[in-house]
Amino acid sequence: MPISYRIYTIGRGGHVLGAPDVVECADDKEAVGKAMRLAGGLDVEIWDHNRLVEPISGIPPRYRLRSVVE
């Protein structure tokens, strides 16, 4: 039986942007794959009811700004 996952787009400051996309998936792995395709370069979080499945950064690590600590 499929599980309903909610995929939230996360904006600057960690705030949710708009209503979530709801997707039906067999398991967490399938939900992560769908979320990665829907992300479109934005940060997203995947939720199964009150359980955070996985946060996904839309910016590849090599392009993120790094803070310099001296």
C-alpha positions as CSV (number, residue, x, y, z in Angstrom):
1,M,0.0,0.0,0.0
2,P,1.5,3.4,-1.0
3,I,2.5,5.9,1.6
4,S,1.6,9.6,1.3
5,Y,4.7,11.8,1.6
6,R,4.7,15.6,1.8
7,I,7.5,17.4,0.1
8,Y,8.0,21.0,1.4
9,T,10.1,23.6,-0.4
10,I,12.3,25.5,2.0
11,G,13.2,29.1,1.5
12,R,15.8,31.4,3.0
13,G,15.9,31.3,6.8
14,G,14.4,27.8,6.8
15,H,10.8,28.9,6.2
16,V,8.4,26.7,4.2
17,L,7.3,28.2,0.9
18,G,3.7,27.5,0.1
19,A,1.8,24.2,0.3
20,P,3.6,20.9,0.1
21,D,3.6,18.6,-2.9
22,V,1.9,15.3,-1.9
23,V,3.3,12.2,-3.5
24,E,2.4,8.5,-3.2
25,C,5.4,6.2,-2.9
26,A,6.1,2.6,-1.9
27,D,9.0,3.6,0.5
28,D,11.4,6.3,1.6
29,K,13.8,5.6,-1.2
30,E,11.2,6.3,-3.8
31,A,10.1,9.4,-2.0
32,V,13.6,10.8,-2.0
33,G,14.0,10.2,-5.7
34,K,10.7,12.0,-6.5
35,A,11.7,14.9,-4.2
36,M,15.0,15.3,-5.9
37,R,13.3,15.6,-9.3
38,L,10.7,18.1,-7.9
39,A,13.3,20.2,-6.0
40,G,14.4,22.1,-9.1
41,G,17.5,23.5,-7.4
42,L,15.7,24.4,-4.2
43,D,16.0,22.9,-0.7
44,V,13.2,20.5,0.2
45,E,12.2,18.4,3.2
46,I,10.4,15.1,2.9
47,W,7.9,14.2,5.6
48,D,5.9,11.1,6.4
49,H,3.3,12.4,8.8
50,N,5.4,13.8,11.8
51,R,8.6,12.0,10.7
52,L,11.2,13.9,8.8
53,V,12.4,11.4,6.2
54,E,15.2,13.5,4.7
55,P,16.2,17.1,4.1
56,I,17.6,17.7,0.6
57,S,19.8,20.6,-0.4
58,G,19.1,21.9,-3.9
59,I,22.6,23.4,-4.2
60,P,25.3,20.8,-4.8
61,P,28.0,21.0,-2.0
62,R,30.7,22.2,-4.4
63,Y,28.7,25.4,-5.2
64,R,27.8,26.3,-1.6
65,L,29.5,29.2,0.0
66,R,31.9,28.2,2.7
67,S,32.6,30.2,5.8
68,V,36.3,30.8,6.4
69,V,37.4,30.4,10.0
70,E,40.8,31.6,11.0
